[in-house]
Amino acid sequence: MRKQGRFKISYNWTWTLASAVLALALWQISVTMFQLPPYVLPKPSAVWTALIAGLTASPSSRSSFWFQLADTLEGTLYGFLIAAALGISLAALMSEYRVVRRLLFPYVVWLQSLPKIAIAPLFVIWFGYATLSKVAMATTITLFPVLLNSLEGFAVVERDRLQLMKSLDASRWQTFWMIKLPSAMPFIFAGLNLGIVYALLGTLLAEFLGSQRGIGVVITQLESVSDTAGIFAILVVLAVVSYLLIAFMRALQQHFVFWSGSEQTVDVDVTPPRKRRRGRSGS
């Protein structure tokens, strides 16, 4: 089984690398064949040069991708943690108390229905151009998916388990901690997996509209000088960062919600029915 798993992983990575090489080749051929200007579509070599220049620059320099990325990740992580704490806590209260749900749910839906690009300038005015406005924007965008998935998880608990706790004369919070919360963990992590990406998008949105540092600020500066190769290089960095954030969340999910894994083994008797009957009769 381990050899098959290793073969499957290497097989997937082989196809991924092959498709990436094919895409780069088609990219290079298209630029050369149609003679596209660099500000429309740069060559892969130009993007690679810009990527290396941004990654190898001094981390204390504003031209370094690491310098700008650190500020973006700071707003992303703080916003994600605040949204996760608020979302799970509000979902728990709303699932336990109908009054809280009736009072808060309309406001949550109203907040989610508002276009976030219209709220972002208010956050810049209220919190300034520092990290706080990024955190506020990331929290606002991340809150709804975490809250909604957590609320759904608390609502789908099996009734037999709840009746068992009731027969044992368990309190409301004992039932919550021992039954509802573990059952809702897969749904909670589903919301967190979405939320970590939304937090990054919210931080970038705040940086686009007004900030002093961050990857979004660099993209805006490169746009003003039509440096398309630099923008593509930053998109590569953001793709890698997003992948690592999602991989980290899935690793946490496998650690804390190990019982909900899809890899389950079931013993199946593949003996034909006639042979089973003969074996039973002979015994």
Contacts in CASP RR format, 6 or more apart in sequence:
PFRMAT RR
TARGET T0000
AUTHOR 0000-0000-0000
METHOD contacts of the structure
MODEL  1
MRKQGRFKISYNWTWTLASAVLALALWQISVTMFQLPPYVLPKPSAVWTA
LIAGLTASPSSRSSFWFQLADTLEGTLYGFLIAAALGISLAALMSEYRVV
RRLLFPYVVWLQSLPKIAIAPLFVIWFGYATLSKVAMATTITLFPVLLNS
LEGFAVVERDRLQLMKSLDASRWQTFWMIKLPSAMPFIFAGLNLGIVYAL
LGTLLAEFLGSQRGIGVVITQLESVSDTAGIFAILVVLAVVSYLLIAFMR
ALQQHFVFWSGSEQTVDVDVTPPRKRRRGRSGS
24 44 0 8 1.000
27 41 0 8 1.000
27 43 0 8 1.000
27 44 0 8 1.000
28 43 0 8 1.000
28 44 0 8 1.000
30 36 0 8 1.000
30 41 0 8 1.000
31 41 0 8 1.000
31 42 0 8 1.000
31 43 0 8 1.000
32 43 0 8 1.000
38 46 0 8 1.000
38 228 0 8 1.000
38 229 0 8 1.000
39 226 0 8 1.000
39 228 0 8 1.000
40 228 0 8 1.000
41 228 0 8 1.000
42 228 0 8 1.000
42 229 0 8 1.000
42 230 0 8 1.000
42 232 0 8 1.000
43 229 0 8 1.000
46 229 0 8 1.000
47 229 0 8 1.000
47 230 0 8 1.000
47 232 0 8 1.000
47 233 0 8 1.000
47 236 0 8 1.000
48 233 0 8 1.000
49 229 0 8 1.000
50 227 0 8 1.000
50 229 0 8 1.000
50 230 0 8 1.000
50 232 0 8 1.000
50 233 0 8 1.000
51 230 0 8 1.000
51 233 0 8 1.000
51 236 0 8 1.000
51 237 0 8 1.000
53 63 0 8 1.000
54 63 0 8 1.000
54 64 0 8 1.000
54 65 0 8 1.000
54 233 0 8 1.000
55 64 0 8 1.000
55 65 0 8 1.000
55 66 0 8 1.000
55 237 0 8 1.000
57 63 0 8 1.000
57 64 0 8 1.000
57 65 0 8 1.000
57 66 0 8 1.000
57 67 0 8 1.000
58 64 0 8 1.000
59 66 0 8 1.000
59 67 0 8 1.000
60 67 0 8 1.000
61 67 0 8 1.000
62 68 0 8 1.000
62 213 0 8 1.000
65 215 0 8 1.000
65 218 0 8 1.000
65 233 0 8 1.000
65 234 0 8 1.000
65 237 0 8 1.000
67 213 0 8 1.000
68 213 0 8 1.000
68 214 0 8 1.000
68 215 0 8 1.000
68 216 0 8 1.000
68 217 0 8 1.000
68 218 0 8 1.000
69 214 0 8 1.000
69 215 0 8 1.000
69 237 0 8 1.000
69 241 0 8 1.000
71 131 0 8 1.000
71 213 0 8 1.000
71 214 0 8 1.000
72 134 0 8 1.000
72 200 0 8 1.000
72 203 0 8 1.000
72 204 0 8 1.000
72 207 0 8 1.000
72 214 0 8 1.000
72 215 0 8 1.000
72 216 0 8 1.000
73 241 0 8 1.000
74 131 0 8 1.000
74 134 0 8 1.000
75 131 0 8 1.000
75 134 0 8 1.000
75 135 0 8 1.000
75 138 0 8 1.000
75 199 0 8 1.000
75 203 0 8 1.000
76 134 0 8 1.000
76 138 0 8 1.000
76 196 0 8 1.000
76 199 0 8 1.000
76 200 0 8 1.000
76 202 0 8 1.000
76 203 0 8 1.000
76 245 0 8 1.000
77 199 0 8 1.000
78 131 0 8 1.000
78 135 0 8 1.000
78 138 0 8 1.000
79 134 0 8 1.000
79 135 0 8 1.000
79 136 0 8 1.000
79 138 0 8 1.000
79 139 0 8 1.000
79 142 0 8 1.000
79 199 0 8 1.000
79 203 0 8 1.000
80 138 0 8 1.000
80 142 0 8 1.000
80 195 0 8 1.000
80 196 0 8 1.000
80 199 0 8 1.000
82 135 0 8 1.000
82 139 0 8 1.000
83 138 0 8 1.000
83 139 0 8 1.000
83 140 0 8 1.000
83 141 0 8 1.000
83 142 0 8 1.000
83 143 0 8 1.000
83 146 0 8 1.000
83 195 0 8 1.000
83 199 0 8 1.000
84 142 0 8 1.000
84 146 0 8 1.000
84 192 0 8 1.000
84 195 0 8 1.000
86 139 0 8 1.000
86 143 0 8 1.000
86 146 0 8 1.000
86 147 0 8 1.000
87 143 0 8 1.000
87 146 0 8 1.000
87 147 0 8 1.000
87 150 0 8 1.000
88 146 0 8 1.000
88 147 0 8 1.000
88 150 0 8 1.000
88 188 0 8 1.000
90 104 0 8 1.000
90 108 0 8 1.000
90 147 0 8 1.000
91 146 0 8 1.000
91 147 0 8 1.000
91 148 0 8 1.000
91 150 0 8 1.000
91 151 0 8 1.000
91 154 0 8 1.000
92 150 0 8 1.000
92 154 0 8 1.000
92 176 0 8 1.000
92 181 0 8 1.000
93 100 0 8 1.000
94 100 0 8 1.000
94 101 0 8 1.000
94 104 0 8 1.000
94 105 0 8 1.000
94 151 0 8 1.000
95 101 0 8 1.000
95 151 0 8 1.000
95 154 0 8 1.000
95 155 0 8 1.000
95 180 0 8 1.000
96 172 0 8 1.000
96 176 0 8 1.000
108 143 0 8 1.000
108 144 0 8 1.000
108 147 0 8 1.000
111 140 0 8 1.000
111 143 0 8 1.000
111 144 0 8 1.000
112 144 0 8 1.000
116 137 0 8 1.000
116 140 0 8 1.000
116 141 0 8 1.000
116 202 0 8 1.000
116 205 0 8 1.000
117 205 0 8 1.000
117 209 0 8 1.000
119 137 0 8 1.000
119 140 0 8 1.000
120 137 0 8 1.000
120 205 0 8 1.000
120 206 0 8 1.000
120 209 0 8 1.000
121 209 0 8 1.000
123 133 0 8 1.000
123 136 0 8 1.000
123 137 0 8 1.000
123 140 0 8 1.000
123 206 0 8 1.000
124 133 0 8 1.000
124 206 0 8 1.000
124 209 0 8 1.000
124 210 0 8 1.000
126 133 0 8 1.000
126 136 0 8 1.000
127 133 0 8 1.000
127 136 0 8 1.000
129 210 0 8 1.000
129 211 0 8 1.000
129 212 0 8 1.000
130 211 0 8 1.000
130 212 0 8 1.000
133 206 0 8 1.000
133 210 0 8 1.000
133 211 0 8 1.000
134 202 0 8 1.000
134 203 0 8 1.000
134 206 0 8 1.000
134 207 0 8 1.000
134 211 0 8 1.000
136 206 0 8 1.000
137 202 0 8 1.000
137 203 0 8 1.000
137 205 0 8 1.000
137 206 0 8 1.000
138 198 0 8 1.000
138 199 0 8 1.000
138 200 0 8 1.000
138 202 0 8 1.000
138 203 0 8 1.000
138 206 0 8 1.000
139 199 0 8 1.000
140 202 0 8 1.000
141 198 0 8 1.000
141 199 0 8 1.000
141 201 0 8 1.000
141 202 0 8 1.000
141 205 0 8 1.000
142 195 0 8 1.000
142 196 0 8 1.000
142 198 0 8 1.000
142 199 0 8 1.000
142 202 0 8 1.000
145 191 0 8 1.000
145 194 0 8 1.000
145 195 0 8 1.000
145 198 0 8 1.000
146 188 0 8 1.000
146 191 0 8 1.000
146 192 0 8 1.000
146 194 0 8 1.000
146 195 0 8 1.000
148 191 0 8 1.000
149 187 0 8 1.000
149 188 0 8 1.000
149 190 0 8 1.000
149 191 0 8 1.000
149 194 0 8 1.000
150 184 0 8 1.000
150 187 0 8 1.000
150 188 0 8 1.000
150 191 0 8 1.000
152 187 0 8 1.000
153 183 0 8 1.000
153 184 0 8 1.000
153 186 0 8 1.000
153 187 0 8 1.000
153 188 0 8 1.000
154 180 0 8 1.000
154 184 0 8 1.000
154 187 0 8 1.000
156 183 0 8 1.000
156 184 0 8 1.000
156 187 0 8 1.000
157 179 0 8 1.000
157 180 0 8 1.000
157 183 0 8 1.000
157 184 0 8 1.000
158 183 0 8 1.000
161 179 0 8 1.000
161 183 0 8 1.000
162 175 0 8 1.000
162 179 0 8 1.000
165 174 0 8 1.000
165 175 0 8 1.000
165 178 0 8 1.000
165 179 0 8 1.000
166 175 0 8 1.000
170 178 0 8 1.000
185 256 0 8 1.000
185 257 0 8 1.000
185 260 0 8 1.000
186 253 0 8 1.000
186 257 0 8 1.000
186 260 0 8 1.000
189 249 0 8 1.000
189 252 0 8 1.000
189 253 0 8 1.000
189 256 0 8 1.000
189 257 0 8 1.000
192 249 0 8 1.000
192 253 0 8 1.000
193 246 0 8 1.000
193 249 0 8 1.000
193 250 0 8 1.000
193 253 0 8 1.000
196 245 0 8 1.000
196 246 0 8 1.000
196 248 0 8 1.000
196 249 0 8 1.000
197 242 0 8 1.000
197 245 0 8 1.000
197 246 0 8 1.000
200 238 0 8 1.000
200 241 0 8 1.000
200 242 0 8 1.000
200 245 0 8 1.000
204 215 0 8 1.000
204 216 0 8 1.000
204 219 0 8 1.000
204 238 0 8 1.000
207 214 0 8 1.000
207 215 0 8 1.000
207 216 0 8 1.000
207 217 0 8 1.000
207 220 0 8 1.000
208 216 0 8 1.000
208 219 0 8 1.000
208 220 0 8 1.000
210 217 0 8 1.000
211 217 0 8 1.000
215 234 0 8 1.000
215 237 0 8 1.000
215 238 0 8 1.000
218 234 0 8 1.000
219 231 0 8 1.000
219 234 0 8 1.000
222 228 0 8 1.000
222 230 0 8 1.000
222 231 0 8 1.000
222 234 0 8 1.000
223 231 0 8 1.000
254 261 0 8 1.000
269 276 0 8 1.000
END
